[in-house]
Amino acid sequence: MKVIFIEDVEGTAYAGDIKEVANGFARNYLVPRKLAFAATKKSIKGFQEKEKSILKKAEKKIRDTQNLKEQIEKISLDFKRKVGKEGKLFGAVTSQEISEALLGKGIDIGRKTIRLKQDMKKIGEYLVEVALYRDIKANLKIVIEAEEEKEKQE
């Protein structure tokens, strides 16, 4: 079934695209959620009038995302962890912890947008990719340091 996308659908199409998709996907998912509608001759003509507003909305989202990318790339998140032998951590730094740390700095990013390409189980610096919108990705600097052990009181 040929549909016109009203909203971006990750991994499928962007708003304004006209694309052929499986009938069931269109009828059971896209159309009921108002993400797309059937592309007929009549609907394509009507869509061309609405296309400008959809494209303006997408352009604004891209501009906002570029600003967010710049903010994220200026940040360096520091984590202090207990360390065992050879600088190995007791547990890795997770995408959830990174998301919460960003929230503490006023940036609300879901943990699913944070792409961990390697386990962060050792002390050091890491670059983490954050998928923001469409093809816009930011690189976030993560620094993991050893937690200073408290002196035992006797």
C-alpha positions in Angstrom: 0.0 0.0 0.0 1.3 3.4 -0.9 1.1 5.9 2.0 2.1 9.6 2.7 3.9 10.0 6.0 2.7 12.8 8.3 5.2 12.2 11.0 8.7 10.6 11.1 8.6 6.9 11.7 12.1 5.7 12.7 13.6 3.2 10.4 10.8 3.6 7.8 10.4 7.2 6.5 10.4 10.9 7.3 7.4 13.3 7.4 6.5 14.2 3.8 7.7 11.0 2.2 5.5 8.9 0.0 6.4 5.3 0.3 5.2 1.8 -0.4 4.7 -0.2 2.8 3.0 -3.5 3.7 -0.8 -3.4 3.8 -1.0 -4.6 7.4 1.6 -2.1 8.6 -0.3 0.7 7.1 -3.8 -0.4 8.2 -2.9 -1.6 11.7 -0.1 0.8 12.7 0.5 3.9 10.6 -3.1 5.0 9.8 -4.7 4.4 13.3 -1.8 6.4 14.9 -2.2 9.2 12.4 1.5 8.7 11.3 0.5 8.3 7.6 -2.5 8.1 5.3 -3.3 6.3 2.0 -1.7 7.9 -1.0 -4.5 8.3 -3.6 -4.5 10.8 -6.5 -6.9 13.0 -4.4 -5.0 12.7 -1.2 -1.7 13.5 -2.9 -3.1 16.8 -4.3 -4.5 17.7 -0.8 -1.1 16.7 0.7 0.8 19.1 -1.5 -1.0 22.0 0.2 -0.2 20.7 3.7 3.4 19.8 2.7 4.8 23.3 3.4 3.6 23.2 7.0 5.0 19.7 7.6 8.3 20.7 6.1 8.5 23.9 8.3 7.8 21.7 11.3 10.6 19.3 10.3 13.0 22.2 9.6 12.3 23.7 13.1 12.9 20.3 14.7 16.2 20.0 12.8 17.3 23.5 14.0 16.4 22.6 17.6 18.2 19.3 17.4 21.3 21.0 16.0 21.3 23.3 19.1 20.8 20.4 21.4 23.7 18.6 19.7 26.0 21.6 20.3 24.9 21.6 24.0 25.6 17.9 24.4 29.0 18.1 22.8 30.2 20.8 25.2 29.4 18.6 28.2 31.6 16.2 29.9 30.0 13.8 32.4 32.1 12.6 35.3 31.4 9.3 37.1 33.2 8.1 40.2 33.1 4.4 40.8 34.6 1.8 43.1 37.5 0.2 41.4 39.1 -3.3 41.7 42.3 -4.7 40.4 43.7 -3.3 37.1 41.3 -0.3 37.1 38.2 -2.4 36.5 34.9 -1.1 37.9 32.5 -3.0 40.0 29.7 -2.7 37.4 29.7 -0.7 34.2 28.3 2.8 33.6 24.9 2.3 31.8 22.9 4.3 29.4 20.3 4.9 32.1 22.9 6.5 34.4 24.1 8.7 31.5 20.5 9.7 30.7 19.9 10.6 34.4 23.2 12.6 34.5 22.2 14.6 31.4 18.8 15.2 33.0 20.6 16.7 36.0 22.2 19.2 33.5 18.9 20.1 32.0 19.0 17.9 29.0 16.1 15.3 28.7 17.3 12.5 26.5 15.9 9.0 26.7 18.3 6.1 27.4 17.4 4.4 24.2 19.0 7.2 22.2 22.4 6.7 23.9 24.5 4.2 21.8 27.1 2.4 23.9 29.5 0.9 21.4 31.7 -0.6 24.2 31.2 -1.5 27.8 32.5 1.1 30.2 34.0 -1.1 32.8 37.4 0.6 33.2 38.7 3.9 34.4 39.2 6.3 31.5 37.6 8.6 28.9 34.9 7.4 26.5 33.0 9.0 23.6 29.4 7.9 23.5 27.1 8.5 20.5 23.7 10.1 21.1 21.2 9.6 18.3 19.0 12.7 18.4 16.9 13.0 15.3 17.1 11.6 11.8 20.8 11.5 11.0 21.9 14.0 13.7 24.1 12.4 16.2 26.1 14.0 19.1 29.3 12.8 20.7 29.2 12.9 24.5 32.4 12.7 26.6 32.3 10.4 29.6 35.0 10.4 32.2 35.2 7.5 34.7 37.4 8.0 37.7 38.2 5.9 40.8 36.2 6.7 43.9 38.5 7.8 46.7 38.2 5.3 49.6 37.3 6.8 52.9 39.9 6.2 55.7 38.8 3.8 58.3 38.1 5.3 61.7 39.5 3.4 64.7 
